[in-house]
Amino acid sequence: MIKKDLVNRIVSLGFSKKKAKEAMEAIIEGIGESLSRGEKIQIQGLGSFDIRIAKERRGRNPKTGETLKIPSRKVPVFRPAPILREKVRK
């Protein structure tokens, strides 16, 4: 499923395609803004989004073989709700 499929699901509820697309964009934008502020997002029945810090590590340039240091960074993570996990298992 892609974003277009989600928009079409919203359209099937009686919204115009333009409004459905705007709603989807607003949701995505809101999640991104909240995560950038360090907030945790919980959507009951779906799961939670959070930010974790990926530790600094050593990497290697595959082209040259040169070893380099990859700095720590913020990484968004998603943890599914138990209801969603159960639906996937069936």
Order of alpha helices (4+ residues) and beta strands (2+ residues): alpha-alpha-beta-beta-beta-beta-beta-alpha
